[in-house]
């Protein structure tokens, strides 16, 4: 692991453990096994460190969504499973998503994070509407602007209730709701099958 | 306002502004206009203060849901509007919901907060299933366990994106999704009407 990433991972672990306000630069340097001077060279402030974590989380989670699929809605189901797996295994993703719901100093970065995310998901819903996969009077903007918060809430409450042990079954219920709400009748059974197959964890 | 509530409101404003870790007892006492000794008499620790805010938020939000309705799903739509209004106007509700997503010291209180909430909403979904208002293969437990996180995510992302200015239209989209997903055909139009009527803010 290169030095910069090593520092980001250490920062992510501290942010995830105690939150932004309580994170001390000295503790991050100690955890990363670097001198404070080295840390300051890469990230001059705690804010720079937090923005670095959010950016990196952004890149890693977007990478999961970037592949397309013959079925746009199936691609979203798969992406949500990919992000759920990252939340369990990748401290940068876990911390980035946690930071993105804090406010204050990095409210700007955070708000643009959600705009990007929602924008990306809106594009997929637009494809899904165009492909005839959906039957709904909700627009692509409304769908993207609602499914991203739905996922956000499901993963947060799963964290609080079970340390994310129940995240996969909770996402399966979320997608069953979404499929029943918006899938065209001809695609419903196939999409419910995709959901069951993707989250067959019980 | 009695002394104890005055302190809780001041604490809520500080928690909401800077989060738990960065909140200083001295700042809360100053904001409440009481001596630190008085504050310590009512709340011996910062944790006690946070738990007091969470408890009070819990009581205030539950009060909004407690009234029943001929239509269980319409009662939930109304309750979500009531909570949205409290989020905009009541610092204790705002701070309590924020604290309930932090972790660490009060993870226990927080997790039981969600269990109570989900339990209450599950009961309403059970009534809705019994009344024939719904047509779904999801259980009351799955519905309550998914709609509470959905609301949580919608209000959080609305806070990040617009300082909650867009919360009402976002909740309207959420309920349109839920109604399309689970309402019995005979009740669908009526329930969509309830949603439109409840959130007619544009």
Interface residues (C-beta under 8 A of the other chain):
Chain A: X18 X19 X20 X21 X22 X100 X101 X102 X103 X104 X107 X110 X111 X114 X115 X136 X138 X142 X145 X146 X148 X149 X150 X151 X152 X153 X154 X156 X157 X158 X159 X160 X161 X170 X173 X174 X176 X177 X178 X180 X181 X182
Chain B: X18 X19 X20 X21 X22 X100 X101 X102 X103 X104 X107 X110 X111 X114 X115 X136 X138 X142 X145 X146 X148 X149 X150 X151 X152 X153 X154 X156 X157 X158 X159 X160 X161 X170 X173 X174 X176 X177 X178 X180 X181 X182
